[in-house]
């Protein structure tokens, strides 16, 4: 059975005192903490197995290459991709989206074409498409969510047209917690001939990904939100689409042949991994995925649903606190406002009590402003979150209210 208290023992940082207080870490939506297995695996890779990959003919290079490519296979298994060649290692989800906008988008989007995203997108899944639209004379369209932040399929369908070339949506909002029905998004988009990119950064932490079942054309997620290291992420793409996509960067390892007057490029995934990759980071991500695959995602979901309800009920005990985003299908993200208290002041008091939360617009400034705010406070859950974290949060919020009002 899933036991968050036992899981906490795997994360050494959670036992560290913060400002002399219990470490109440509620910022997993920004970046997750790392289990010992990931930390130790990366240390071993540096201490015992490090060399550059793919071109060496000696034991260290062969070993590093095998470990790096094994991480690719682990990602393939984790998201149920058809083949490992559909897995591209990037510096993060942001680079993955930029890669698609710059390469696939530059080739396939033209004047008058439409790019469709939701109003709840992170800047990383908005600005690249915005800039592509400006460059190509295309139209960037947005579809609305419901009043409570729910994904409304009809809103999405109404925004689709035969001019839509690509749909790019989050599987789970980092502000509202809303979980999108991406399978229906893909189905409807494909009816008009549009491709679909899924931003699964938040979703991958909480839900099982199956790209075959989703039928997504492209999907991205980051390593650091998935209990792995920073500096590495994943772009998944259907292999035939990746083969049709031109390179994003040029240099070593992505070439087939180089001549003084021309260059030919190799097939995916190497085509999109120019230069020395994030070798140890990719190995660390593979270890994080192995760690997660020990658990039953149905049990994780059941536990998190319990904790989401508990958190919601406890937050509503606080006078003048408004939760932003109350979708029926929601993940463990709680953005909120307390009337009369600036989020930064609130976070400062919480931080002094060892409570780590996020403030601001969470890289979704248009959404937060449309909701009527310049800044919010956000608490977010991970597999190591427990009721005591929420109890400490509520107690500290009550204390902060007394100090700040």
C-alpha positions in Angstrom: 0.0 0.0 0.0 1.1 3.6 -0.7 2.6 5.1 2.5 3.7 8.7 2.2 5.3 8.5 5.7 7.6 5.8 4.6 8.2 7.6 1.3 9.4 10.7 3.2 12.3 8.7 4.5 13.6 8.4 1.0 14.0 12.2 0.7 16.8 13.4 3.0 16.0 17.1 2.7 12.6 16.6 4.3 14.3 15.8 7.7 16.3 19.1 7.5 15.2 21.8 9.9 14.3 25.1 8.2 14.7 28.3 10.4 14.8 25.8 13.2 11.3 24.4 12.2 10.0 21.3 10.5 10.6 21.4 6.8 7.0 21.8 5.4 7.7 21.7 1.7 4.7 22.7 -0.4 6.3 23.8 -3.6 6.5 20.6 -5.7 4.7 22.2 -8.6 7.8 24.4 -9.0 10.4 21.7 -8.4 10.2 18.4 -6.6 12.7 17.2 -4.0 15.0 14.2 -4.8 15.1 10.8 -3.3 18.4 9.3 -2.1 18.4 6.8 -5.0 18.6 9.6 -7.6 21.2 11.5 -5.6 23.3 8.4 -5.2 23.0 7.3 -8.8 24.2 10.6 -10.1 27.2 10.6 -7.7 28.1 7.1 -8.9 27.8 8.2 -12.5 30.3 11.0 -11.8 32.6 9.1 -9.5 32.8 5.7 -11.2 31.3 5.8 -14.7 31.8 9.2 -16.3 32.9 9.8 -19.9 31.3 11.3 -23.0 28.8 9.2 -24.8 28.4 7.5 -28.2 31.9 8.0 -29.7 34.3 6.4 -27.3 35.8 2.9 -27.7 36.8 2.3 -24.1 35.0 1.0 -21.0 34.0 4.3 -19.4 32.5 5.7 -22.6 30.8 2.4 -23.3 29.3 2.3 -19.8 28.2 5.9 -19.9 26.6 5.4 -23.3 24.8 2.3 -22.1 23.5 4.1 -19.0 22.4 7.1 -21.0 20.5 5.0 -23.5 19.0 2.9 -20.8 17.5 6.1 -19.4 15.9 6.6 -22.8 14.4 3.1 -22.6 13.1 3.8 -19.1 11.4 7.0 -20.3 9.9 4.9 -23.2 8.5 2.5 -20.7 7.2 5.2 -18.4 5.1 6.9 -21.0 4.4 3.8 -23.1 6.0 5.1 -26.3 6.2 2.7 -29.3 10.0 3.0 -29.6 12.9 4.5 -27.8 13.8 6.6 -30.8 10.7 8.7 -30.1 12.3 10.0 -26.9 14.4 13.1 -27.2 16.4 14.4 -24.2 16.2 18.2 -23.9 17.3 20.7 -21.2 13.7 20.7 -20.0 10.1 20.9 -21.1 10.6 24.6 -22.1 13.3 23.6 -24.6 11.1 20.8 -25.9 8.3 23.3 -26.7 10.7 25.8 -28.2 12.2 23.0 -30.3 8.8 22.1 -31.7 7.8 25.8 -32.3 11.1 26.6 -34.0 11.5 23.4 -36.0 8.2 21.7 -36.7 6.3 25.0 -36.4 8.6 27.0 -38.6 8.2 24.3 -41.3 4.5 23.7 -41.0 2.9 27.0 -39.9 2.2 29.7 -42.4 0.4 33.0 -42.9 -3.3 32.7 -41.9 -2.9 29.4 -40.1 -4.1 29.0 -36.5 -2.4 27.8 -33.3 -4.8 26.9 -30.5 -3.9 26.9 -26.8 -5.9 27.4 -23.6 -5.9 30.6 -21.5 -4.4 28.6 -18.6 -1.0 27.9 -20.3 2.4 28.4 -18.7 4.5 31.0 -20.4 6.6 28.1 -21.8 3.6 26.9 -23.7 2.5 30.4 -24.8 5.4 32.6 -25.7 7.1 30.2 -28.2 3.8 29.9 -30.1 3.1 33.6 -29.8 6.5 34.4 -31.2 6.0 31.9 -34.0 2.6 33.4 -34.9 4.1 36.9 -35.0 7.0 35.6 -37.2 4.8 33.7 -39.7 1.7 35.8 -39.8 -0.3 33.1 -38.1 -3.1 33.5 -35.6 -2.7 32.4 -32.0 -6.1 31.6 -30.6 -7.2 30.8 -27.0 -10.1 28.9 -25.6 -11.7 29.6 -22.2 -12.1 27.4 -19.2 -15.3 27.3 -17.0 -16.0 29.6 -14.1 -14.4 27.2 -11.6 -11.5 26.5 -13.9 -13.0 23.3 -15.4 -12.0 22.1 -18.8 -15.0 22.6 -21.1 -14.8 20.4 -24.2 -17.4 22.5 -26.1 -15.2 25.6 -25.6 -12.3 23.8 -27.1 -14.3 22.4 -30.0 -15.8 25.9 -30.8 -12.3 27.3 -31.1 -11.1 24.6 -33.5 -11.3 25.3 -37.2 -10.0 23.9 -40.5 -7.2 26.5 -40.2 -5.9 25.0 -36.9 -2.5 23.4 -37.5 -1.5 22.7 -34.0 -3.1 22.5 -30.5 -0.8 23.0 -27.5 -2.3 22.4 -24.1 -1.3 21.5 -20.6 -2.5 18.2 -19.2 -2.7 19.9 -15.8 -2.7 23.6 -15.0 0.1 24.8 -12.8 -2.2 27.6 -11.4 -5.6 26.1 -11.2 -4.8 22.4 -10.9 -7.3 21.7 -13.6 -6.8 18.3 -15.3 -7.5 18.6 -19.1 -9.2 15.7 -20.9 -6.3 15.5 -23.3 -7.5 12.3 -25.0 -10.6 14.2 -26.2 -8.5 17.2 -27.1 -6.4 15.0 -29.4 -9.4 13.2 -30.9 -11.2 16.5 -31.7 -8.0 18.2 -33.0 -7.2 15.3 -35.3 -10.7 15.6 -36.9 -9.6 18.9 -38.4 -6.2 17.7 -39.3 -4.4 19.5 -36.4 -1.4 18.1 -34.5 -1.3 18.1 -30.7 1.4 18.9 -28.2 0.8 18.1 -24.6 2.6 19.9 -21.8 2.7 17.1 -19.1 5.0 18.8 -16.6 2.5 18.9 -13.8 0.5 15.8 -14.9 3.5 13.5 -15.0 4.0 13.9 -11.3 0.5 12.8 -10.4 -1.0 10.7 -13.2 0.1 7.8 -15.4 1.0 8.8 -18.9 0.2 6.6 -21.9 1.1 8.4 -25.1 -0.4 5.6 -27.2 -3.7 5.8 -25.5 -3.6 9.6 -25.6 -2.6 9.4 -29.3 -0.7 12.7 -28.7 1.6 13.8 -31.5 4.1 15.4 -29.2 4.4 15.5 -25.4 6.9 17.2 -23.0 7.8 17.0 -19.4 10.7 18.1 -17.2 13.0 16.0 -15.0 13.1 18.3 -12.0 9.4 18.2 -11.4 9.5 14.4 -11.6 11.8 13.9 -8.6 14.8 13.9 -10.9 17.6 16.5 -11.6 17.4 19.9 -13.2 18.8 20.5 -16.7 17.1 17.6 -18.4 13.6 17.0 -19.8 11.9 14.9 -22.4 10.3 15.6 -25.8 8.2 12.7 -27.1 7.1 12.7 -30.7 5.6 10.2 -33.1 8.5 8.9 -35.0 7.3 9.7 -38.5 6.6 13.3 -37.4 10.1 13.6 -35.8 11.6 12.3 -39.1 9.8 15.1 -41.0 11.0 17.8 -38.5 14.2 19.7 -39.3 17.0 19.9 -36.7 16.7 22.6 -33.9 20.4 23.0 -33.2 23.5 22.0 -35.2 26.8 20.4 -34.1 28.2 17.1 -33.1 26.3 13.8 -32.9 23.3 15.0 -34.9 25.0 14.8 -38.3 25.2 12.0 -40.8 27.9 13.5 -43.0 29.6 17.0 -43.1 31.1 18.4 -46.2 32.6 21.9 -46.7 29.6 23.0 -48.7 26.7 21.0 -47.1 25.6 18.7 -44.3 23.2 15.7 -44.0 21.6 14.9 -40.7 21.0 11.7 -38.9 17.6 10.3 -37.8 15.9 10.9 -34.5 16.6 11.0 -31.6 20.3 12.0 -32.3 19.0 14.6 -34.8 17.7 16.7 -31.9 20.5 16.1 -29.4 23.4 18.3 -30.8 26.6 18.4 -28.8 27.4 16.7 -25.5 24.1 16.0 -23.8 23.2 16.2 -20.1 24.6 12.7 -19.6 24.4 12.4 -15.8 21.2 14.3 -15.6 19.6 11.9 -18.0 20.8 9.0 -15.9 19.4 10.7 -12.9 16.1 11.1 -14.6 16.1 7.4 -15.5 16.7 6.6 -11.8 13.8 8.9 -10.8 11.5 7.1 -13.2 12.6 3.7 -11.8 11.8 5.0 -8.4 8.4 6.1 -9.4 7.6 2.9 -11.3 7.9 1.0 -8.0 4.6 2.6 -7.0 1.0 1.9 -8.2 -0.2 5.1 -9.8 -3.8 4.2 -8.9 -2.7 4.1 -5.3 -0.9 7.5 -5.7 -4.0 9.0 -7.3 -6.3 7.6 -4.5 -4.0 9.0 -1.8 -3.6 12.4 -3.5 -7.4 12.7 -4.0 -7.8 12.2 -0.2 -5.1 14.8 0.5 -6.6 17.2 -2.0 -10.0 17.0 -0.3 -8.3 17.4 3.1 -6.4 20.5 2.0 -9.4 22.1 0.4 -11.5 21.6 3.5 -8.7 23.0 5.8 -8.1 26.0 3.6 -11.8 26.9 3.6 -11.6 27.2 7.4 -9.7 30.4 7.0 -11.8 33.6 6.8 -11.4 35.7 3.6 -9.3 33.0 1.9 -10.3 32.2 -1.7 -9.1 29.2 -3.6 -8.5 30.0 -7.2 -9.5 27.0 -9.3 -12.1 24.5 -8.1 -12.4 22.2 -11.1 -14.1 18.9 -10.5 -11.1 17.1 -11.9 -8.2 18.7 -10.2 -4.6 17.8 -9.1 -2.7 18.8 -6.0 -2.2 22.5 -6.8 -3.8 25.2 -4.6 -3.5 28.8 -5.6 -5.2 31.2 -3.2 -5.7 34.7 -2.1 -6.3 36.1 1.4 -8.1 39.4 1.2 -6.0 42.3 2.5 -2.7 40.4 2.6 -0.1 40.6 -0.1 1.1 37.1 -1.1 4.8 38.1 -0.7 4.2 39.2 2.9 2.3 36.0 3.5 5.1 33.8 2.1 7.7 35.6 4.1 5.9 34.8 7.4 5.3 31.2 6.2 9.0 30.8 5.3 10.1 31.9 8.8 8.0 29.0 10.1 9.6 26.5 7.7 6.7 26.4 5.2 7.8 26.6 1.5 5.2 28.0 -0.9 5.3 29.9 -4.2 4.0 33.4 -4.9 3.5 35.5 -8.0 1.8 34.7 -11.3 3.5 31.3 -11.6 4.6 32.0 -15.2 1.0 32.4 -16.2 0.6 36.1 -16.0 -2.2 36.6 -18.6 -4.4 34.0 -16.7 -3.7 35.4 -13.2 -4.5 39.0 -14.4 -7.7 37.8 -16.2 -8.8 36.3 -12.9 -8.4 39.7 -11.3 -5.0 39.3 -9.5 -1.5 40.5 -9.9 -0.1 37.8 -7.5 -1.3 34.7 -5.7 0.1 32.2 -3.2 0.4 28.6 -4.2 0.8 25.4 -2.2 1.4 22.2 -4.1 1.6 18.5 -3.2 4.0 15.7 -4.0 4.1 12.0 -3.2 5.8 12.9 0.1 3.1 15.3 1.2 1.2 14.4 4.3 -1.7 15.8 6.4 0.8 17.2 8.9 2.1 19.5 6.1 -1.4 20.9 5.6 -2.0 21.3 9.3 1.3 23.3 9.7 0.3 25.4 6.7 -3.1 26.2 8.2 -1.7 27.0 11.6 0.9 29.2 10.0 -1.6 31.0 7.8 -3.7 31.8 10.9 -0.6 33.2 12.6 0.2 35.2 9.5 -3.2 36.7 9.4 -2.9 37.9 13.0 0.5 39.5 12.2 -0.4 41.1 8.8 -4.0 42.4 9.4 
